[in-house]
Amino acid sequence: MNKIDLHLHSAFSDGILEPFELLKLAKDKGIGTASIADHDTVSAIDNSLEFSKKLGIEFVPGIEISSQLDNTEIHLLAYYFDYKNVTILELLEEIKQLRTIRAKEIIKKLNKIGFLINFNNVERISGSSPICRPHIAEALISKGYVKSYGEAFKKYLYDSGPADVKKSFISPKDVIKLIHSANGILFIAHPILLEDALVNKLISFGIDGIEVVHPMHRDKDIKKYRILAEENNLLQSGGSDFHGRDKRDYNNLGKYTIDESNFERIKRYSPDHFRSFNFTV
């Protein structure tokens, strides 16, 4: 049986594995179809398409875009879009700059707490990737201020925590419009983190699907979101949300997947753009 995981993160955002390492690990876990959906960047896609052919697995171009509605951060997963679309690339560069500004403000707060880290420490860790909070957590670990990512987030970097700085966001309506204009399809990521009213609003905006399978979703949650998707004629996606930063990620890889029937529905939903990629190996 082909395992399908449409929610992986590489070192091009806040994961720790390079695309080839990640896809090789996925294959070793029995995954035959995968999507690296990095946060607010498409930098891993070209290499991943090449690597996936060498490994003999099917690769789905993806991205996880940060958005906001009613003062709540919302993540949206896009697939099969034109990832070289100029408007999308301009937006992602803008988001990258906003993340840099946010990181500098977080570092200022950490400095006031007494932690001697600077932007250069964090930038060396993130490289060319958009700066995410795990990069700042890694800087704290490297300096010996905390022992783990979990400790960094639990004590300092959690939402509304002592070093938290809110992000600037594009609206979900604009994300939907942009991805659809680039022939892509869009899903609500890990809806368990959202109030039901927000999920329903996103559905009314024209979202294409819901991430039904996710490590944070219990059996009753999966059932709930599957029924919601069916009632609204929405696509169903899922995956492990692998980052590689703790043991649970490695245990989850290969465990949280979707079936062939749901994946075939996703491919049929956007056939013109699907055929524009050469995924055959």
N, C-alpha and C positions, 0 to 999 in steps of 0.2 A: 504493500500500500504506500502510495506517495504521500509523505508528510509535507504540509504546506504551512510555512511560517512567514507572515507578511509584516512582521514588526521586529526588526533587528536594528541595532545601532553600532556603528563602527567608530574608530578613532578619529574619523572626520567630524564627529560632533562630540558626544560625551561618553562613547564607548571606549574600550581599551584595546580592542583588536583591530588590526588593519583588515581591509576588505577581504583579501585572500585568506588570511588566517580565520576570519569569521565564517566565510563560505565553506572552507575546508572543514571546520568544526561542525558546521550545520550538516554537511554531507555525512560526516562520521556519525552524527546523531540520527541519520535516516531521513533527513529533510531533502526532498528532491526539488522543491520550489521555494524560493526565498526572496524576500525584499529587504534591502537595507534602507530604512526610512529614517535617515539622520535628521536631527533637529535643525531646521531652517538652513539646510545646505544640500546641494546636489553633487558635491565634489566627489563622492565615492562612486557615482553611477557608471561613468565610462570605464573605470578599472574593473568594476564589478561585472559588467557585461562581458568583458574579455575573460576575466577569471572564471566566471560561471561556465563559459563554453569549454574551457580547459578541464574543469572539474566534472562536466557532464550534468549540470543541474540547470534548472530553469530560473532565470532571474527576472524579477518584476521591478522596474524603476519606481522608487517611492521617495517620500519626504514627509516629515512630521512638522507641520507649521503651527507656530504659536499664535493664538488669537485671544480675544477677550469679549465677553458679553455680560452685561449686568454686573460689572466689577468682579467677574470670575474668569480666571485663566482657562482657556479651552485649547486643546490640542486636536488638530485635524490631520488625518492621514490621507495623502493624495497618491494615486497610482496611475501609471500609463499616460502621464501628461508629457507634453513636449518640454523636456527639462533644459532645453537650450533656448527657450522662448525668452526674448530680450526683456520683456516686461517682468517676467518672473525673476530673472537674474538681477535686475535692478532692485526689485523688492528685497531679495535675499541679501544683497549688499547693504541696503538700508538697515535691515534687521541686524546684520552683523555689526554695523557701526553702533546701533543702539545697545547691543549686548556689551560692546566695549565700554561705552559710557556707564552702563549699569555696573559692570565689573569694577571700574575705578571707584564708584561710589561705595560698593560693598567693601572694597579694600580700605577705604577711608574709615568706615565704621569699625572694621577689624583692628585697624591701627589705634583707634581711640580706646578699644578694649585692652590693647597692650600687645598685639601680635605684630611682630616686625616682618611683614611681608610687603612686597611692592608689586606694581603692575608687571614689571619685567619677569618676576618669578612666575606669575600666572601665564604670561604670554609664551614663555619657553615651554610650558606644559601643553598649552592649547595649540601651539604651532599656527598653522594657517586656518584652523577651524574657528567657527564662531565660539566665543568664550561662554561656557556654561558654568553653573555653580559647582559641579564636580571637579572642574579644573581648579577652582579656588580651594575646594576641600583638599585636593591633592597637594597644593602648595602648603596648606596648614599641616598636613601629614609629614611632608618633606622637612619642615622646620621643627617637627617634634611637638607641635602644640596640641595635636589630637592623634589618636592611634588608628582611626578608621574614618571612612566616609560617613558611616552611620553616626559616629560621635560628632563629626563636624556639622552635620545637618541637624542632629537632635539638639545640640547646644547653641548653634550660632546661625546656621544658614536656612533654617526652616521658614516657611511663609510666615510673615509677621514676627520673625525672630529678631534678635538684637543686631544682626548684620544684614537683615533682609532689605532689598530695594526692589520696588515694583518695576516690572518691565513695561515698555511701551508696545502696543499691539496694533495690528491691523484688524479690522472688524471681520467676523466670520462671513458676513454677506459679501465683502470684498474678496475674501479668499475663495469662496465658492465661485464667484463671477470669474476670477482670474484663472482658476484651475479649469473650469469648464471652457473658457476661451482658448485654453491650451490643450483641449481635447482629453482632459483627464477626468478622473472620478474621485470623489471625496467622501471620507468616512469620519464619524465621530470616534476619536480615540478614547479608550478606557472610560466609557460613560459612567461607570460606578462613581467617579470623582465629581460628577455633576448632579445637581438637583434635577428631578424629572421634568420640571417646568422648562429648564434650559434645554434639555434634550429635545423636548417637543418643539421649542422655538427653532432649534437648528433644523429639525425635520421640515418645519413650515418654510424655512429659507431655501429649501431645495437641495438638501444634502442627499447624497446617493446611497449611503449605507451606514452601518453601525459596526464597530468592532465588538463582536459578541464574545469571542474567546480571548481571555487575558488572565494572567496570573492573579490579579486582584479580584477576579470574578469567581464567586462560588457557584456551585451547580444551580442554585436558585436564581442567581443573577444571570447566568447564561440562558436559562429558560426564559427569564423575564425579557431580556433583550432580543432573543430569538423571536418571541411572540410579537414584540413591538415591531421588529423588522418585517415580519410576515404581514402584520396588519397594515403596514404602511407601504408595502411592496418595495422594501429597501434591500440592498445587497447586504451580505454578512461577511465580515472579515475577522481575522484574529491572528494572534501570534504571541511570542514569549516576552516581547519587550526587552530583549537581551541587551545588556550593557557590558557584562563581564566583570563587574566590580565586586561581586561577592559570590559565594558558593551557590546561593539559590539560583542565580542566573544560569549556571551550568546544569543544575538539576532540572530547571524549567525548559531548557532547550530540547526540542523534540517532543515535549509533553503537551504544550499548548499550541495546537495546530487546527486548521480547518479542513473539511473534507473536499473531495474532488468536485462534488456537485455544486457547492457554493463558489468554488474557484472558477468553474466553468461559467457560472452565471456572471461573475465579475468580468471574465474575458469577453463574453458575448455582449455585455452591456456597452462596451466601447470597441467594437470590432475594427473600425477604420484605423484608429490609432494603434491598436494592438498589432495589426498587420504591418505597421510602419517600422516595427522593431524586428530584427532577425534573432529570434531566441533559439532557433533550432541548433542542435549541436551535432 
